[in-house]
Amino acid sequence: MTATSENVHAHEINKFGSLAERWWDRHGEFKTLHDINPLRIRFIRDYTDLDGKRIIDVGCGGGILSEGLAKFGADVTGIDLSE
């Protein structure tokens, strides 16, 4: 990352980028995210029908929420500062 900003700290981006291969380990350090993901999706579904909706997940990390929303028919684009 070459851009600089008061809002962006390269060491934080690099830290989370280095964890990328472990995001999807359901029993690893992101277990809590996997465990609460159904609750997050249910909360969103309580307020909107996801089928056919276009959603942008800003700061998506590994895309755990993005993938869950897509399973319910949303067209999801996830973006994150870390590759």
PDB file of N, CA, C and O in Angstrom:
ATOM      1  N   MET A   1       0.842  -1.171   0.000  1.00  0.00           N
ATOM      2  CA  MET A   1       0.000   0.000   0.000  1.00  0.00           C
ATOM      3  C   MET A   1       0.892   1.239   0.000  1.00  0.00           C
ATOM      4  O   MET A   1       1.738   1.412   0.877  1.00  0.00           O
ATOM      5  N   THR A   2       0.689   2.081  -0.982  1.00  0.00           N
ATOM      6  CA  THR A   2       1.538   3.255  -1.082  1.00  0.00           C
ATOM      7  C   THR A   2       0.832   4.532  -0.619  1.00  0.00           C
ATOM      8  O   THR A   2       1.501   5.511  -0.289  1.00  0.00           O
ATOM      9  N   ALA A   3      -0.480   4.544  -0.587  1.00  0.00           N
ATOM     10  CA  ALA A   3      -1.210   5.733  -0.165  1.00  0.00           C
ATOM     11  C   ALA A   3      -1.067   5.920   1.341  1.00  0.00           C
ATOM     12  O   ALA A   3      -0.955   4.955   2.098  1.00  0.00           O
ATOM     13  N   THR A   4      -1.073   7.158   1.748  1.00  0.00           N
ATOM     14  CA  THR A   4      -1.026   7.451   3.171  1.00  0.00           C
ATOM     15  C   THR A   4      -2.238   8.287   3.543  1.00  0.00           C
ATOM     16  O   THR A   4      -2.750   9.065   2.737  1.00  0.00           O
ATOM     17  N   SER A   5      -2.679   8.114   4.764  1.00  0.00           N
ATOM     18  CA  SER A   5      -3.832   8.840   5.262  1.00  0.00           C
ATOM     19  C   SER A   5      -3.809   8.791   6.777  1.00  0.00           C
ATOM     20  O   SER A   5      -3.247   7.867   7.365  1.00  0.00           O
ATOM     21  N   GLU A   6      -4.415   9.774   7.406  1.00  0.00           N
ATOM     22  CA  GLU A   6      -4.509   9.748   8.856  1.00  0.00           C
ATOM     23  C   GLU A   6      -5.428   8.621   9.320  1.00  0.00           C
ATOM     24  O   GLU A   6      -5.341   8.188  10.470  1.00  0.00           O
ATOM     25  N   ASN A   7      -6.300   8.144   8.449  1.00  0.00           N
ATOM     26  CA  ASN A   7      -7.254   7.087   8.787  1.00  0.00           C
ATOM     27  C   ASN A   7      -6.689   5.690   8.586  1.00  0.00           C
ATOM     28  O   ASN A   7      -7.223   4.722   9.127  1.00  0.00           O
ATOM     29  N   VAL A   8      -5.626   5.577   7.822  1.00  0.00           N
ATOM     30  CA  VAL A   8      -5.095   4.277   7.438  1.00  0.00           C
ATOM     31  C   VAL A   8      -3.715   4.096   8.054  1.00  0.00           C
ATOM     32  O   VAL A   8      -2.832   4.941   7.911  1.00  0.00           O
ATOM     33  N   HIS A   9      -3.557   2.988   8.732  1.00  0.00           N
ATOM     34  CA  HIS A   9      -2.268   2.679   9.329  1.00  0.00           C
ATOM     35  C   HIS A   9      -1.730   1.424   8.645  1.00  0.00           C
ATOM     36  O   HIS A   9      -2.278   0.332   8.792  1.00  0.00           O
ATOM     37  N   ALA A  10      -0.663   1.605   7.904  1.00  0.00           N
ATOM     38  CA  ALA A  10      -0.112   0.507   7.109  1.00  0.00           C
ATOM     39  C   ALA A  10       0.178  -0.729   7.952  1.00  0.00           C
ATOM     40  O   ALA A  10      -0.020  -1.850   7.483  1.00  0.00           O
ATOM     41  N   HIS A  11       0.647  -0.544   9.197  1.00  0.00           N
ATOM     42  CA  HIS A  11       0.948  -1.716  10.014  1.00  0.00           C
ATOM     43  C   HIS A  11      -0.317  -2.521  10.319  1.00  0.00           C
ATOM     44  O   HIS A  11      -0.248  -3.745  10.435  1.00  0.00           O
ATOM     45  N   GLU A  12      -1.470  -1.859  10.450  1.00  0.00           N
ATOM     46  CA  GLU A  12      -2.732  -2.581  10.680  1.00  0.00           C
ATOM     47  C   GLU A  12      -3.159  -3.335   9.429  1.00  0.00           C
ATOM     48  O   GLU A  12      -3.603  -4.480   9.514  1.00  0.00           O
ATOM     49  N   ILE A  13      -3.028  -2.707   8.284  1.00  0.00           N
ATOM     50  CA  ILE A  13      -3.368  -3.357   7.022  1.00  0.00           C
ATOM     51  C   ILE A  13      -2.480  -4.573   6.819  1.00  0.00           C
ATOM     52  O   ILE A  13      -2.968  -5.644   6.456  1.00  0.00           O
ATOM     53  N   ASN A  14      -1.194  -4.421   7.047  1.00  0.00           N
ATOM     54  CA  ASN A  14      -0.254  -5.533   6.881  1.00  0.00           C
ATOM     55  C   ASN A  14      -0.542  -6.648   7.886  1.00  0.00           C
ATOM     56  O   ASN A  14      -0.440  -7.828   7.551  1.00  0.00           O
ATOM     57  N   LYS A  15      -0.900  -6.275   9.116  1.00  0.00           N
ATOM     58  CA  LYS A  15      -1.200  -7.282  10.144  1.00  0.00           C
ATOM     59  C   LYS A  15      -2.371  -8.162   9.705  1.00  0.00           C
ATOM     60  O   LYS A  15      -2.280  -9.389   9.751  1.00  0.00           O
ATOM     61  N   PHE A  16      -3.469  -7.533   9.278  1.00  0.00           N
ATOM     62  CA  PHE A  16      -4.623  -8.314   8.876  1.00  0.00           C
ATOM     63  C   PHE A  16      -4.385  -9.040   7.556  1.00  0.00           C
ATOM     64  O   PHE A  16      -4.905 -10.136   7.349  1.00  0.00           O
ATOM     65  N   GLY A  17      -3.606  -8.439   6.670  1.00  0.00           N
ATOM     66  CA  GLY A  17      -3.260  -9.117   5.428  1.00  0.00           C
ATOM     67  C   GLY A  17      -2.464 -10.381   5.678  1.00  0.00           C
ATOM     68  O   GLY A  17      -2.617 -11.367   4.956  1.00  0.00           O
ATOM     69  N   SER A  18      -1.612 -10.362   6.698  1.00  0.00           N
ATOM     70  CA  SER A  18      -0.814 -11.553   7.004  1.00  0.00           C
ATOM     71  C   SER A  18      -1.661 -12.677   7.594  1.00  0.00           C
ATOM     72  O   SER A  18      -1.222 -13.826   7.640  1.00  0.00           O
ATOM     73  N   LEU A  19      -2.862 -12.356   8.042  1.00  0.00           N
ATOM     74  CA  LEU A  19      -3.758 -13.370   8.614  1.00  0.00           C
ATOM     75  C   LEU A  19      -4.695 -13.983   7.578  1.00  0.00           C
ATOM     76  O   LEU A  19      -5.472 -14.883   7.897  1.00  0.00           O
ATOM     77  N   ALA A  20      -4.624 -13.502   6.349  1.00  0.00           N
ATOM     78  CA  ALA A  20      -5.600 -13.863   5.323  1.00  0.00           C
ATOM     79  C   ALA A  20      -5.802 -15.363   5.160  1.00  0.00           C
ATOM     80  O   ALA A  20      -6.933 -15.815   4.982  1.00  0.00           O
ATOM     81  N   GLU A  21      -4.753 -16.122   5.215  1.00  0.00           N
ATOM     82  CA  GLU A  21      -4.893 -17.563   5.001  1.00  0.00           C
ATOM     83  C   GLU A  21      -5.599 -18.261   6.155  1.00  0.00           C
ATOM     84  O   GLU A  21      -6.004 -19.417   6.036  1.00  0.00           O
ATOM     85  N   ARG A  22      -5.746 -17.550   7.278  1.00  0.00           N
ATOM     86  CA  ARG A  22      -6.378 -18.178   8.446  1.00  0.00           C
ATOM     87  C   ARG A  22      -7.822 -17.736   8.670  1.00  0.00           C
ATOM     88  O   ARG A  22      -8.484 -18.238   9.578  1.00  0.00           O
ATOM     89  N   TRP A  23      -8.324 -16.794   7.849  1.00  0.00           N
ATOM     90  CA  TRP A  23      -9.692 -16.302   8.024  1.00  0.00           C
ATOM     91  C   TRP A  23     -10.712 -17.426   8.029  1.00  0.00           C
ATOM     92  O   TRP A  23     -11.674 -17.388   8.796  1.00  0.00           O
ATOM     93  N   TRP A  24     -10.513 -18.415   7.192  1.00  0.00           N
ATOM     94  CA  TRP A  24     -11.544 -19.440   6.994  1.00  0.00           C
ATOM     95  C   TRP A  24     -11.354 -20.666   7.875  1.00  0.00           C
ATOM     96  O   TRP A  24     -12.062 -21.657   7.695  1.00  0.00           O
ATOM     97  N   ASP A  25     -10.438 -20.633   8.802  1.00  0.00           N
ATOM     98  CA  ASP A  25     -10.279 -21.727   9.763  1.00  0.00           C
ATOM     99  C   ASP A  25     -11.351 -21.553  10.840  1.00  0.00           C
ATOM    100  O   ASP A  25     -11.218 -20.708  11.726  1.00  0.00           O
ATOM    101  N   ARG A  26     -12.404 -22.350  10.758  1.00  0.00           N
ATOM    102  CA  ARG A  26     -13.555 -22.231  11.666  1.00  0.00           C
ATOM    103  C   ARG A  26     -13.206 -22.549  13.118  1.00  0.00           C
ATOM    104  O   ARG A  26     -14.001 -22.278  14.018  1.00  0.00           O
ATOM    105  N   HIS A  27     -12.036 -23.114  13.350  1.00  0.00           N
ATOM    106  CA  HIS A  27     -11.631 -23.470  14.709  1.00  0.00           C
ATOM    107  C   HIS A  27     -10.433 -22.649  15.184  1.00  0.00           C
ATOM    108  O   HIS A  27      -9.926 -22.864  16.285  1.00  0.00           O
ATOM    109  N   GLY A  28      -9.987 -21.716  14.359  1.00  0.00           N
ATOM    110  CA  GLY A  28      -8.810 -20.904  14.677  1.00  0.00           C
ATOM    111  C   GLY A  28      -9.180 -19.611  15.379  1.00  0.00           C
ATOM    112  O   GLY A  28     -10.214 -19.510  16.040  1.00  0.00           O
ATOM    113  N   GLU A  29      -8.313 -18.629  15.222  1.00  0.00           N
ATOM    114  CA  GLU A  29      -8.465 -17.368  15.944  1.00  0.00           C
ATOM    115  C   GLU A  29      -9.670 -16.545  15.507  1.00  0.00           C
ATOM    116  O   GLU A  29     -10.051 -15.599  16.197  1.00  0.00           O
ATOM    117  N   PHE A  30     -10.282 -16.892  14.362  1.00  0.00           N
ATOM    118  CA  PHE A  30     -11.476 -16.190  13.902  1.00  0.00           C
ATOM    119  C   PHE A  30     -12.743 -17.004  14.139  1.00  0.00           C
ATOM    120  O   PHE A  30     -13.781 -16.741  13.533  1.00  0.00           O
ATOM    121  N   LYS A  31     -12.651 -17.982  15.013  1.00  0.00           N
ATOM    122  CA  LYS A  31     -13.792 -18.842  15.342  1.00  0.00           C
ATOM    123  C   LYS A  31     -15.010 -18.020  15.756  1.00  0.00           C
ATOM    124  O   LYS A  31     -16.132 -18.325  15.352  1.00  0.00           O
ATOM    125  N   THR A  32     -14.795 -16.982  16.558  1.00  0.00           N
ATOM    126  CA  THR A  32     -15.911 -16.156  17.021  1.00  0.00           C
ATOM    127  C   THR A  32     -16.647 -15.512  15.850  1.00  0.00           C
ATOM    128  O   THR A  32     -17.876 -15.444  15.857  1.00  0.00           O
ATOM    129  N   LEU A  33     -15.913 -15.041  14.852  1.00  0.00           N
ATOM    130  CA  LEU A  33     -16.569 -14.467  13.674  1.00  0.00           C
ATOM    131  C   LEU A  33     -17.447 -15.494  12.976  1.00  0.00           C
ATOM    132  O   LEU A  33     -18.562 -15.182  12.557  1.00  0.00           O
ATOM    133  N   HIS A  34     -16.951 -16.709  12.851  1.00  0.00           N
ATOM    134  CA  HIS A  34     -17.740 -17.769  12.225  1.00  0.00           C
ATOM    135  C   HIS A  34     -18.955 -18.104  13.086  1.00  0.00           C
ATOM    136  O   HIS A  34     -20.044 -18.337  12.563  1.00  0.00           O
ATOM    137  N   ASP A  35     -18.769 -18.128  14.400  1.00  0.00           N
ATOM    138  CA  ASP A  35     -19.863 -18.472  15.310  1.00  0.00           C
ATOM    139  C   ASP A  35     -20.982 -17.430  15.294  1.00  0.00           C
ATOM    140  O   ASP A  35     -22.158 -17.787  15.361  1.00  0.00           O
ATOM    141  N   ILE A  36     -20.625 -16.147  15.206  1.00  0.00           N
ATOM    142  CA  ILE A  36     -21.663 -15.112  15.243  1.00  0.00           C
ATOM    143  C   ILE A  36     -22.189 -14.735  13.859  1.00  0.00           C
ATOM    144  O   ILE A  36     -23.160 -13.985  13.753  1.00  0.00           O
ATOM    145  N   ASN A  37     -21.567 -15.240  12.809  1.00  0.00           N
ATOM    146  CA  ASN A  37     -22.002 -14.871  11.467  1.00  0.00           C
ATOM    147  C   ASN A  37     -23.478 -15.171  11.210  1.00  0.00           C
ATOM    148  O   ASN A  37     -24.163 -14.330  10.628  1.00  0.00           O
ATOM    149  N   PRO A  38     -23.998 -16.328  11.617  1.00  0.00           N
ATOM    150  CA  PRO A  38     -25.439 -16.562  11.417  1.00  0.00           C
ATOM    151  C   PRO A  38     -26.307 -15.511  12.115  1.00  0.00           C
ATOM    152  O   PRO A  38     -27.360 -15.141  11.594  1.00  0.00           O
ATOM    153  N   LEU A  39     -25.886 -15.032  13.271  1.00  0.00           N
ATOM    154  CA  LEU A  39     -26.638 -13.985  13.973  1.00  0.00           C
ATOM    155  C   LEU A  39     -26.600 -12.676  13.201  1.00  0.00           C
ATOM    156  O   LEU A  39     -27.608 -11.976  13.106  1.00  0.00           O
ATOM    157  N   ARG A  40     -25.439 -12.344  12.650  1.00  0.00           N
ATOM    158  CA  ARG A  40     -25.309 -11.123  11.858  1.00  0.00           C
ATOM    159  C   ARG A  40     -26.188 -11.189  10.617  1.00  0.00           C
ATOM    160  O   ARG A  40     -26.862 -10.218  10.272  1.00  0.00           O
ATOM    161  N   ILE A  41     -26.179 -12.324   9.956  1.00  0.00           N
ATOM    162  CA  ILE A  41     -26.988 -12.492   8.748  1.00  0.00           C
ATOM    163  C   ILE A  41     -28.473 -12.456   9.096  1.00  0.00           C
ATOM    164  O   ILE A  41     -29.254 -11.820   8.389  1.00  0.00           O
ATOM    165  N   ARG A  42     -28.871 -13.123  10.167  1.00  0.00           N
ATOM    166  CA  ARG A  42     -30.278 -13.109  10.566  1.00  0.00           C
ATOM    167  C   ARG A  42     -30.737 -11.685  10.886  1.00  0.00           C
ATOM    168  O   ARG A  42     -31.842 -11.289  10.515  1.00  0.00           O
ATOM    169  N   PHE A  43     -29.886 -10.915  11.576  1.00  0.00           N
ATOM    170  CA  PHE A  43     -30.216  -9.516  11.875  1.00  0.00           C
ATOM    171  C   PHE A  43     -30.477  -8.738  10.588  1.00  0.00           C
ATOM    172  O   PHE A  43     -31.469  -8.015  10.491  1.00  0.00           O
ATOM    173  N   ILE A  44     -29.603  -8.881   9.611  1.00  0.00           N
ATOM    174  CA  ILE A  44     -29.758  -8.174   8.335  1.00  0.00           C
ATOM    175  C   ILE A  44     -31.016  -8.649   7.623  1.00  0.00           C
ATOM    176  O   ILE A  44     -31.766  -7.838   7.080  1.00  0.00           O
ATOM    177  N   ARG A  45     -31.251  -9.954   7.622  1.00  0.00           N
ATOM    178  CA  ARG A  45     -32.433 -10.504   6.951  1.00  0.00           C
ATOM    179  C   ARG A  45     -33.728 -10.086   7.629  1.00  0.00           C
ATOM    180  O   ARG A  45     -34.775 -10.048   6.983  1.00  0.00           O
ATOM    181  N   ASP A  46     -33.677  -9.773   8.912  1.00  0.00           N
ATOM    182  CA  ASP A  46     -34.868  -9.276   9.612  1.00  0.00           C
ATOM    183  C   ASP A  46     -35.320  -7.927   9.059  1.00  0.00           C
ATOM    184  O   ASP A  46     -36.486  -7.559   9.199  1.00  0.00           O
ATOM    185  N   TYR A  47     -34.402  -7.188   8.431  1.00  0.00           N
ATOM    186  CA  TYR A  47     -34.715  -5.850   7.938  1.00  0.00           C
ATOM    187  C   TYR A  47     -34.814  -5.749   6.428  1.00  0.00           C
ATOM    188  O   TYR A  47     -35.310  -4.750   5.906  1.00  0.00           O
ATOM    189  N   THR A  48     -34.350  -6.767   5.721  1.00  0.00           N
ATOM    190  CA  THR A  48     -34.428  -6.698   4.257  1.00  0.00           C
ATOM    191  C   THR A  48     -34.382  -8.097   3.655  1.00  0.00           C
ATOM    192  O   THR A  48     -33.772  -9.013   4.206  1.00  0.00           O
ATOM    193  N   ASP A  49     -35.036  -8.233   2.525  1.00  0.00           N
ATOM    194  CA  ASP A  49     -34.941  -9.450   1.735  1.00  0.00           C
ATOM    195  C   ASP A  49     -33.659  -9.345   0.912  1.00  0.00           C
ATOM    196  O   ASP A  49     -33.488  -8.396   0.147  1.00  0.00           O
ATOM    197  N   LEU A  50     -32.780 -10.293   1.064  1.00  0.00           N
ATOM    198  CA  LEU A  50     -31.480 -10.209   0.395  1.00  0.00           C
ATOM    199  C   LEU A  50     -31.523 -10.605  -1.075  1.00  0.00           C
ATOM    200  O   LEU A  50     -30.641 -10.217  -1.842  1.00  0.00           O
ATOM    201  N   ASP A  51     -32.518 -11.362  -1.475  1.00  0.00           N
ATOM    202  CA  ASP A  51     -32.566 -11.877  -2.836  1.00  0.00           C
ATOM    203  C   ASP A  51     -32.543 -10.742  -3.856  1.00  0.00           C
ATOM    204  O   ASP A  51     -33.448  -9.909  -3.899  1.00  0.00           O
ATOM    205  N   GLY A  52     -31.506 -10.727  -4.664  1.00  0.00           N
ATOM    206  CA  GLY A  52     -31.361  -9.746  -5.727  1.00  0.00           C
ATOM    207  C   GLY A  52     -30.824  -8.392  -5.294  1.00  0.00           C
ATOM    208  O   GLY A  52     -30.625  -7.516  -6.136  1.00  0.00           O
ATOM    209  N   LYS A  53     -30.584  -8.200  -4.006  1.00  0.00           N
ATOM    210  CA  LYS A  53     -30.059  -6.923  -3.530  1.00  0.00           C
ATOM    211  C   LYS A  53     -28.576  -6.796  -3.883  1.00  0.00           C
ATOM    212  O   LYS A  53     -27.845  -7.786  -3.895  1.00  0.00           O
ATOM    213  N   ARG A  54     -28.146  -5.578  -4.167  1.00  0.00           N
ATOM    214  CA  ARG A  54     -26.730  -5.298  -4.395  1.00  0.00           C
ATOM    215  C   ARG A  54     -26.173  -4.726  -3.100  1.00  0.00           C
ATOM    216  O   ARG A  54     -26.673  -3.722  -2.593  1.00  0.00           O
ATOM    217  N   ILE A  55     -25.144  -5.363  -2.568  1.00  0.00           N
ATOM    218  CA  ILE A  55     -24.574  -4.982  -1.278  1.00  0.00           C
ATOM    219  C   ILE A  55     -23.083  -4.768  -1.430  1.00  0.00           C
ATOM    220  O   ILE A  55     -22.407  -5.507  -2.145  1.00  0.00           O
ATOM    221  N   ILE A  56     -22.578  -3.754  -0.753  1.00  0.00           N
ATOM    222  CA  ILE A  56     -21.135  -3.565  -0.675  1.00  0.00           C
ATOM    223  C   ILE A  56     -20.734  -3.755   0.783  1.00  0.00           C
ATOM    224  O   ILE A  56     -21.295  -3.123   1.678  1.00  0.00           O
ATOM    225  N   ASP A  57     -19.775  -4.615   1.009  1.00  0.00           N
ATOM    226  CA  ASP A  57     -19.260  -4.901   2.348  1.00  0.00           C
ATOM    227  C   ASP A  57     -17.900  -4.212   2.453  1.00  0.00           C
ATOM    228  O   ASP A  57     -16.887  -4.743   1.996  1.00  0.00           O
ATOM    229  N   VAL A  58     -17.889  -3.025   3.060  1.00  0.00           N
ATOM    230  CA  VAL A  58     -16.675  -2.235   3.182  1.00  0.00           C
ATOM    231  C   VAL A  58     -15.899  -2.709   4.402  1.00  0.00           C
ATOM    232  O   VAL A  58     -16.436  -2.768   5.508  1.00  0.00           O
ATOM    233  N   GLY A  59     -14.634  -3.044   4.191  1.00  0.00           N
ATOM    234  CA  GLY A  59     -13.827  -3.599   5.277  1.00  0.00           C
ATOM    235  C   GLY A  59     -14.186  -5.051   5.513  1.00  0.00           C
ATOM    236  O   GLY A  59     -14.326  -5.488   6.655  1.00  0.00           O
ATOM    237  N   CYS A  60     -14.335  -5.798   4.432  1.00  0.00           N
ATOM    238  CA  CYS A  60     -14.867  -7.160   4.496  1.00  0.00           C
ATOM    239  C   CYS A  60     -13.901  -8.184   5.086  1.00  0.00           C
ATOM    240  O   CYS A  60     -14.305  -9.302   5.406  1.00  0.00           O
ATOM    241  N   GLY A  61     -12.636  -7.815   5.232  1.00  0.00           N
ATOM    242  CA  GLY A  61     -11.690  -8.808   5.749  1.00  0.00           C
ATOM    243  C   GLY A  61     -11.631 -10.006   4.824  1.00  0.00           C
ATOM    244  O   GLY A  61     -11.425  -9.861   3.619  1.00  0.00           O
ATOM    245  N   GLY A  62     -11.810 -11.179   5.384  1.00  0.00           N
ATOM    246  CA  GLY A  62     -11.774 -12.404   4.590  1.00  0.00           C
ATOM    247  C   GLY A  62     -13.049 -12.673   3.818  1.00  0.00           C
ATOM    248  O   GLY A  62     -13.086 -13.590   2.997  1.00  0.00           O
ATOM    249  N   GLY A  63     -14.102 -11.892   4.061  1.00  0.00           N
ATOM    250  CA  GLY A  63     -15.346 -12.057   3.311  1.00  0.00           C
ATOM    251  C   GLY A  63     -16.337 -13.008   3.953  1.00  0.00           C
ATOM    252  O   GLY A  63     -17.238 -13.506   3.278  1.00  0.00           O
ATOM    253  N   ILE A  64     -16.191 -13.267   5.234  1.00  0.00           N
ATOM    254  CA  ILE A  64     -17.076 -14.212   5.917  1.00  0.00           C
ATOM    255  C   ILE A  64     -18.532 -13.746   5.827  1.00  0.00           C
ATOM    256  O   ILE A  64     -19.410 -14.535   5.478  1.00  0.00           O
ATOM    257  N   LEU A  65     -18.791 -12.484   6.135  1.00  0.00           N
ATOM    258  CA  LEU A  65     -20.156 -11.961   6.047  1.00  0.00           C
ATOM    259  C   LEU A  65     -20.596 -11.866   4.591  1.00  0.00           C
ATOM    260  O   LEU A  65     -21.736 -12.197   4.267  1.00  0.00           O
ATOM    261  N   SER A  66     -19.709 -11.420   3.715  1.00  0.00           N
ATOM    262  CA  SER A  66     -20.048 -11.285   2.290  1.00  0.00           C
ATOM    263  C   SER A  66     -20.533 -12.602   1.717  1.00  0.00           C
ATOM    264  O   SER A  66     -21.548 -12.647   1.022  1.00  0.00           O
ATOM    265  N   GLU A  67     -19.821 -13.659   2.003  1.00  0.00           N
ATOM    266  CA  GLU A  67     -20.211 -14.965   1.477  1.00  0.00           C
ATOM    267  C   GLU A  67     -21.559 -15.400   2.022  1.00  0.00           C
ATOM    268  O   GLU A  67     -22.391 -15.934   1.288  1.00  0.00           O
ATOM    269  N   GLY A  68     -21.773 -15.173   3.311  1.00  0.00           N
ATOM    270  CA  GLY A  68     -23.050 -15.538   3.914  1.00  0.00           C
ATOM    271  C   GLY A  68     -24.219 -14.796   3.285  1.00  0.00           C
ATOM    272  O   GLY A  68     -25.274 -15.385   3.052  1.00  0.00           O
ATOM    273  N   LEU A  69     -24.041 -13.517   3.010  1.00  0.00           N
ATOM    274  CA  LEU A  69     -25.104 -12.734   2.383  1.00  0.00           C
ATOM    275  C   LEU A  69     -25.363 -13.209   0.956  1.00  0.00           C
ATOM    276  O   LEU A  69     -26.511 -13.254   0.513  1.00  0.00           O
ATOM    277  N   ALA A  70     -24.314 -13.560   0.245  1.00  0.00           N
ATOM    278  CA  ALA A  70     -24.458 -14.060  -1.124  1.00  0.00           C
ATOM    279  C   ALA A  70     -25.239 -15.373  -1.151  1.00  0.00           C
ATOM    280  O   ALA A  70     -25.969 -15.635  -2.107  1.00  0.00           O
ATOM    281  N   LYS A  71     -25.097 -16.186  -0.129  1.00  0.00           N
ATOM    282  CA  LYS A  71     -25.837 -17.461  -0.066  1.00  0.00           C
ATOM    283  C   LYS A  71     -27.343 -17.238   0.005  1.00  0.00           C
ATOM    284  O   LYS A  71     -28.119 -18.137  -0.322  1.00  0.00           O
ATOM    285  N   PHE A  72     -27.761 -16.050   0.429  1.00  0.00           N
ATOM    286  CA  PHE A  72     -29.182 -15.727   0.497  1.00  0.00           C
ATOM    287  C   PHE A  72     -29.631 -14.881  -0.692  1.00  0.00           C
ATOM    288  O   PHE A  72     -30.677 -14.234  -0.640  1.00  0.00           O
ATOM    289  N   GLY A  73     -28.838 -14.890  -1.759  1.00  0.00           N
ATOM    290  CA  GLY A  73     -29.251 -14.285  -3.015  1.00  0.00           C
ATOM    291  C   GLY A  73     -28.786 -12.877  -3.283  1.00  0.00           C
ATOM    292  O   GLY A  73     -29.149 -12.299  -4.307  1.00  0.00           O
ATOM    293  N   ALA A  74     -27.991 -12.303  -2.392  1.00  0.00           N
ATOM    294  CA  ALA A  74     -27.496 -10.947  -2.615  1.00  0.00           C
ATOM    295  C   ALA A  74     -26.316 -10.971  -3.583  1.00  0.00           C
ATOM    296  O   ALA A  74     -25.550 -11.934  -3.639  1.00  0.00           O
ATOM    297  N   ASP A  75     -26.195  -9.896  -4.332  1.00  0.00           N
ATOM    298  CA  ASP A  75     -25.029  -9.686  -5.205  1.00  0.00           C
ATOM    299  C   ASP A  75     -24.069  -8.833  -4.396  1.00  0.00           C
ATOM    300  O   ASP A  75     -24.246  -7.618  -4.305  1.00  0.00           O
ATOM    301  N   VAL A  76     -23.048  -9.458  -3.804  1.00  0.00           N
ATOM    302  CA  VAL A  76     -22.194  -8.797  -2.819  1.00  0.00           C
ATOM    303  C   VAL A  76     -20.813  -8.495  -3.401  1.00  0.00           C
ATOM    304  O   VAL A  76     -20.179  -9.340  -4.032  1.00  0.00           O
ATOM    305  N   THR A  77     -20.377  -7.271  -3.167  1.00  0.00           N
ATOM    306  CA  THR A  77     -19.012  -6.871  -3.474  1.00  0.00           C
ATOM    307  C   THR A  77     -18.332  -6.552  -2.155  1.00  0.00           C
ATOM    308  O   THR A  77     -18.770  -5.663  -1.424  1.00  0.00           O
ATOM    309  N   GLY A  78     -17.277  -7.265  -1.853  1.00  0.00           N
ATOM    310  CA  GLY A  78     -16.513  -7.004  -0.645  1.00  0.00           C
ATOM    311  C   GLY A  78     -15.232  -6.271  -0.977  1.00  0.00           C
ATOM    312  O   GLY A  78     -14.503  -6.667  -1.887  1.00  0.00           O
ATOM    313  N   ILE A  79     -14.951  -5.198  -0.239  1.00  0.00           N
ATOM    314  CA  ILE A  79     -13.710  -4.458  -0.460  1.00  0.00           C
ATOM    315  C   ILE A  79     -12.977  -4.315   0.877  1.00  0.00           C
ATOM    316  O   ILE A  79     -13.594  -4.177   1.934  1.00  0.00           O
ATOM    317  N   ASP A  80     -11.671  -4.352   0.801  1.00  0.00           N
ATOM    318  CA  ASP A  80     -10.850  -4.221   1.987  1.00  0.00           C
ATOM    319  C   ASP A  80      -9.523  -3.601   1.569  1.00  0.00           C
ATOM    320  O   ASP A  80      -9.062  -3.815   0.448  1.00  0.00           O
ATOM    321  N   LEU A  81      -8.917  -2.845   2.452  1.00  0.00           N
ATOM    322  CA  LEU A  81      -7.624  -2.236   2.123  1.00  0.00           C
ATOM    323  C   LEU A  81      -6.511  -3.262   2.015  1.00  0.00           C
ATOM    324  O   LEU A  81      -5.508  -3.033   1.339  1.00  0.00           O
ATOM    325  N   SER A  82      -6.687  -4.381   2.676  1.00  0.00           N
ATOM    326  CA  SER A  82      -5.704  -5.455   2.586  1.00  0.00           C
ATOM    327  C   SER A  82      -6.064  -6.372   1.427  1.00  0.00           C
ATOM    328  O   SER A  82      -7.229  -6.731   1.254  1.00  0.00           O
ATOM    329  N   GLU A  83      -5.080  -6.746   0.644  1.00  0.00           N
ATOM    330  CA  GLU A  83      -5.357  -7.640  -0.494  1.00  0.00           C
ATOM    331  C   GLU A  83      -5.837  -8.981  -0.014  1.00  0.00           C
ATOM    332  O   GLU A  83      -6.119  -9.862  -0.826  1.00  0.00           O
TER     333      GLU A  83
END
